Amino acid sequence: MNFREATIRTFQRKGNDRIVWQPRLCYWYNGNQVSKPPSEVRQEDLPYPKVPDRYRGKSVIGVHDLLNASIRYSGEGAGVGVFGRRVDQDAGISRETFEEGGSSITITKTPVGNLKTVRRGGYPAEFPVKNPDDCGIMRYILDHTDFYFDEENFRYADEVFGDRGTVQSFYSRSPFQSMIVEMMGAKNFFIQLHKHREEMESFMDYIGEWEDRIYDVLVKCPLEVLNFGENIDANLASPRFFEKYMVEYYNKRIRQLHRAGKFCHIHIDGAIKPLLPLLDLVEFDGVEAATPKPQGDVEIGELKEGMGDKILLDGIPAVLFIPVYTRDELRKFALEVLDTFSPNLILGVSDELPPTADITMMELVSDVVEKFEP
């Protein structure tokens, strides 16, 4: 049975003769300049464990093949996205980006006003939406924005993946998470929600309605498994907010996807323990990137109890691949995850393998998975 078949059978709950080993490696791959051959890399310039020459010059797919591992996302395995947004060229919307004082500044101009975004070191320093007035400008932008599926990119990714996995993708966040991660930032969002609750809730309702056009596309696309790329952290999406603003939204969208014959999972890569009692309320097939201790905030047994029969995607904390932990500690942890969650498991790294990881410790997990009987 190949990885593509085994991945789908895991979601179908049909049982497998193997556990799918599906680590996400791009962070490590890019940080270590793995695409370059050994002759072009000075290891002393990289503050990370030495990458064995057998990995040098390999593609991301090539590294997965060396590890006998499956791959998940089109953007990571094939370097292409399968979904996108397109702004109406006749809507009078333009963007200007320039550098100033070490920051990247983007001004989005519209007929109803302008929005300013600032990034420093690749991270947001100023979000585009600051107040309810800016919500009106963002509404205009979204009114003139479409969501589309890229058939050509999908066909390319599907060919690159072959039997290594089924092509998956994430797309847009839920209204609540969009406000925190993309539009306002957590601090200002909570301030504005407290001061202008009616206006902010109305805008989140609007985003939810706008996303109908996203799901009209998703239910018709050929992807069999879709990811809600939410980046949930219970310190921000607290149980109170999760239940009030997210549960109903999630279940509405999950049911749309299920009716179309698709499976879906949610990305919860931050604190999860306070949300465990609420996971029963949402109908996701699986949870991606849930992170046990010593990196996360839950024991493996607690996570299993909270998730019930939901599928765990990933499960081994990324820090265990850093050389401060021993190979025996990693082996023991991997076996505990396998024993606890099999067969409802697609094993991987929670969340991604860091540049500081020792890739030979990934080989250890490959060997553990190869010998494990579900």
C-alpha positions in Angstrom: 0.0 0.0 0.0 1.5 3.4 -1.0 1.3 6.6 1.0 -1.5 8.1 -1.1 -3.7 5.2 -0.4 -2.7 4.9 3.2 -3.5 8.6 3.9 -7.0 8.4 2.5 -7.7 5.1 4.2 -6.6 6.7 7.5 -9.3 9.3 7.1 -11.8 6.7 5.9 -11.1 4.7 9.1 -10.5 1.6 7.0 -7.2 0.5 8.6 -3.7 0.2 7.1 -0.8 -2.1 7.1 1.4 0.9 8.0 1.3 4.3 9.8 1.8 7.2 7.4 5.0 9.1 8.3 4.4 12.6 7.0 6.9 15.2 8.5 6.9 18.8 7.2 10.6 19.6 6.4 10.7 22.9 4.5 11.7 25.1 7.4 14.7 22.8 8.0 15.4 22.5 4.3 15.5 26.2 3.5 17.3 27.1 6.7 20.1 24.7 5.8 20.3 25.6 2.1 19.8 21.9 1.4 19.1 22.5 -2.3 22.7 23.5 -2.8 25.3 20.7 -3.5 28.0 20.2 -0.8 30.6 22.2 -2.8 28.5 25.4 -2.6 27.8 25.3 1.2 30.2 26.3 3.9 29.0 24.4 7.0 30.8 26.9 9.3 28.4 29.6 8.0 25.4 27.6 9.3 24.9 27.5 13.0 23.2 24.2 12.8 24.1 20.5 13.0 25.9 19.2 9.9 23.7 18.1 7.0 25.0 14.8 5.6 26.2 15.1 2.0 23.6 12.5 0.9 20.9 15.1 1.5 22.7 18.0 -0.2 21.4 19.0 -3.6 18.2 17.1 -3.1 14.7 18.5 -3.7 12.2 18.5 -0.9 10.7 15.5 -2.5 14.1 13.9 -2.7 14.6 14.3 1.0 11.3 12.8 1.8 12.2 9.8 -0.4 15.5 9.3 1.5 13.4 9.3 4.7 10.8 7.0 3.3 8.3 9.7 4.2 5.0 11.0 2.8 4.3 14.6 1.9 1.3 16.7 2.7 1.1 20.2 1.1 1.4 21.3 -2.5 3.3 24.4 -1.6 6.0 22.4 0.3 6.3 19.3 -2.0 5.8 20.9 -5.4 6.4 24.6 -4.7 3.0 25.7 -5.9 -0.3 26.8 -4.4 -3.6 25.4 -5.5 -5.8 28.2 -4.2 -5.5 32.0 -4.6 -7.3 35.3 -4.4 -7.8 37.7 -7.3 -8.8 41.4 -7.0 -11.1 42.9 -9.6 -8.8 45.1 -11.7 -11.7 47.6 -12.3 -12.3 48.2 -8.6 -9.7 51.0 -8.2 -7.6 49.0 -5.7 -3.8 49.3 -5.9 -0.9 48.4 -3.7 2.4 50.2 -3.3 5.3 48.6 -1.3 8.5 50.4 -0.3 11.3 50.1 2.2 11.7 52.7 5.0 13.9 52.5 8.1 14.4 48.8 7.8 10.7 48.1 7.4 8.6 47.0 4.5 5.6 49.2 4.1 2.6 48.5 2.0 -0.1 51.0 1.2 -3.4 49.6 -0.2 -5.3 52.3 -1.9 -9.1 52.1 -2.6 -11.9 54.5 -3.6 -13.1 54.5 0.1 -9.8 54.9 1.9 -6.3 53.5 2.3 -4.9 50.8 4.6 -1.3 50.6 5.8 0.7 47.5 6.6 4.2 47.4 8.1 6.5 44.4 8.4 9.9 44.1 10.1 12.1 41.1 9.8 9.4 39.3 7.9 6.9 39.8 10.8 3.9 42.2 11.0 4.6 45.3 13.0 1.5 47.2 12.0 -1.7 45.5 10.8 -3.9 47.0 8.0 -7.1 47.2 10.0 -6.9 49.5 13.1 -10.5 50.4 13.9 -14.1 50.0 12.7 -13.6 52.6 10.0 -10.9 50.4 8.5 -13.2 47.5 8.5 -15.3 49.3 6.0 -12.2 49.7 3.7 -11.4 46.0 4.1 -15.0 45.2 3.3 -14.7 47.1 0.0 -11.5 45.1 -0.8 -13.2 41.8 -0.1 -16.3 42.7 -2.0 -14.1 43.0 -5.1 -12.0 39.9 -4.4 -12.6 36.4 -5.7 -11.2 33.0 -4.5 -10.1 30.5 -7.1 -8.8 27.0 -7.6 -5.7 26.6 -9.8 -6.3 23.5 -11.9 -2.9 23.7 -13.6 -0.9 23.9 -10.3 -3.0 21.1 -8.9 -2.2 18.8 -11.8 1.5 19.6 -11.5 1.5 19.0 -7.7 -0.4 15.8 -8.2 2.1 14.5 -10.7 5.1 15.5 -8.5 3.5 13.8 -5.4 2.8 10.6 -7.3 2.2 7.9 -4.7 3.9 9.8 -1.9 0.6 11.3 -0.6 -2.6 13.0 -1.6 -2.3 16.7 -2.4 -3.6 18.8 0.5 -3.8 22.6 1.1 -4.9 25.2 3.6 -6.6 28.4 2.5 -8.3 31.1 4.5 -8.8 31.4 8.2 -12.1 31.7 10.0 -13.3 35.2 10.8 -12.1 35.3 14.4 -8.6 34.0 13.5 -8.4 36.3 10.5 -8.8 39.2 12.7 -6.1 38.1 15.1 -3.5 36.8 12.6 -4.0 38.8 9.5 -6.1 41.9 9.8 -5.8 43.5 13.3 -3.4 41.6 15.5 -4.4 40.1 18.8 -3.9 43.1 21.1 -5.8 45.7 19.0 -8.5 43.2 18.0 -9.4 42.5 21.7 -9.3 46.2 22.5 -11.6 47.0 19.5 -13.9 44.1 20.3 -14.3 45.4 23.9 -14.9 49.0 22.8 -16.9 48.4 19.6 -18.4 44.9 20.1 -21.3 45.4 17.7 -19.2 46.8 14.9 -16.5 44.1 15.2 -19.0 41.2 15.5 -20.8 42.6 12.4 -17.6 42.7 10.5 -16.8 39.1 11.5 -20.3 38.1 10.3 -19.5 39.7 7.0 -16.3 37.8 6.6 -18.1 34.6 7.3 -20.7 35.4 4.6 -17.9 36.5 2.2 -16.2 33.1 2.7 -19.3 31.4 1.1 -17.4 32.0 -2.2 -14.4 30.1 -0.8 -16.5 27.1 0.1 -18.3 27.2 -3.3 -14.9 26.6 -4.8 -13.7 24.1 -2.2 -16.6 21.7 -2.5 -16.0 21.4 -6.3 -12.2 21.1 -6.3 -10.6 17.6 -6.5 -8.7 17.8 -3.2 -9.9 15.0 -0.9 -8.4 16.4 2.3 -8.4 20.1 3.3 -6.8 21.9 6.2 -8.3 24.7 8.3 -4.9 26.5 8.7 -6.0 28.3 11.8 -2.9 28.5 14.0 -5.0 28.2 17.1 -3.5 29.1 20.5 -5.8 28.8 23.5 -4.1 31.9 25.1 -5.8 33.9 22.3 -8.7 31.7 21.2 -9.8 31.1 24.7 -12.5 28.5 25.5 -15.0 31.4 25.9 -14.2 32.9 22.5 -13.8 29.4 20.9 -17.3 28.4 21.9 -18.9 31.8 21.1 -17.3 32.7 17.8 -15.8 29.5 16.3 -17.7 26.3 17.0 -20.8 27.1 15.0 -18.7 28.5 12.1 -16.5 25.4 12.0 -19.3 22.9 12.0 -21.2 24.8 9.2 -18.1 24.6 7.0 -17.1 21.1 8.0 -20.6 19.8 7.1 -20.3 21.5 3.7 -17.0 19.7 3.0 -18.3 16.4 4.4 -21.4 16.6 2.1 -19.0 17.0 -0.8 -17.2 13.8 0.3 -14.1 15.5 1.7 -12.2 15.2 4.9 -10.7 18.1 6.9 -8.5 18.8 9.9 -7.6 21.9 11.9 -4.2 23.4 12.7 -3.8 23.9 16.5 -0.1 24.5 17.0 -0.3 26.6 20.2 -1.6 26.0 23.7 -4.4 23.4 23.4 -5.0 22.1 26.9 -7.8 24.6 27.8 -9.6 23.7 24.5 -9.5 19.9 25.0 -13.0 19.7 26.6 -14.4 21.6 23.5 -12.9 19.4 20.8 -16.0 17.2 21.1 -18.1 20.1 19.9 -16.4 20.4 16.5 -16.7 17.8 13.8 -13.2 17.9 12.3 -11.8 14.5 11.2 -8.5 15.4 12.7 -6.3 17.8 14.5 -2.9 18.9 13.0 0.2 20.0 14.9 -1.2 19.5 18.4 2.0 19.5 20.5 2.6 17.5 23.6 5.1 18.4 26.3 8.0 19.2 26.6 7.2 21.8 23.9 3.4 22.0 24.3 1.2 22.1 27.3 -0.3 18.6 27.4 0.8 15.1 28.1 0.2 12.5 25.4 -2.5 10.8 27.4 -4.3 14.1 28.0 -4.2 14.9 24.3 -5.7 11.5 23.4 -8.4 11.8 26.0 -9.4 15.2 24.7 -9.3 14.2 21.0 -11.1 11.0 21.4 -11.2 9.2 18.0 -10.1 12.3 16.0 -7.0 11.7 13.9 -3.8 13.2 15.1 -1.6 14.6 12.4 2.0 15.0 13.6 2.5 14.6 17.4 6.3 14.5 17.9 7.4 17.9 19.3 9.9 19.6 17.1 12.3 20.2 20.0 13.0 16.5 20.3 14.9 16.6 17.0 17.4 19.1 18.4 20.5 17.5 19.8 19.9 18.5 23.4 17.6 15.5 23.4 19.0 12.0 23.0 18.1 9.4 20.4 16.7 7.2 23.1 14.4 9.9 24.3 13.1 10.5 20.7 12.6 6.8 20.1 10.6 6.4 23.3 8.5 9.4 22.6 7.7 8.3 19.0 6.7 4.8 20.1 4.4 6.3 22.8 2.6 8.5 20.2 2.3 5.5 17.9 1.0 3.2 20.6 -1.5 5.9 21.9 -3.0 7.1 18.7 -2.7 4.3 16.2 -4.6 3.7 13.9 -6.0 7.3 14.0 -2.6 8.8 13.3 -0.6 10.4 10.5 2.8 10.8 12.3 4.8 14.0 11.8 6.6 16.8 13.6 4.6 19.3 15.6 4.7 21.8 13.9 7.7 21.8 11.5 11.2 20.5 11.6 13.5 23.5 12.6 16.8 24.3 11.0 18.5 23.4 14.2 17.4 19.8 14.0 19.6 16.8 13.4 18.2 15.2 10.2 19.7 11.8 11.2 17.2 11.8 14.1 14.4 11.8 11.4 16.0 8.6 10.1 15.6 7.1 13.5 11.8 7.8 13.4 11.6 6.5 9.9 13.0 3.2 11.2 10.6 3.2 14.2 7.6 3.7 11.9 8.8 1.0 9.5 9.0 -1.6 12.3 5.7 -0.5 13.9 2.6 -2.7 13.3 -0.7 -0.7 13.6 
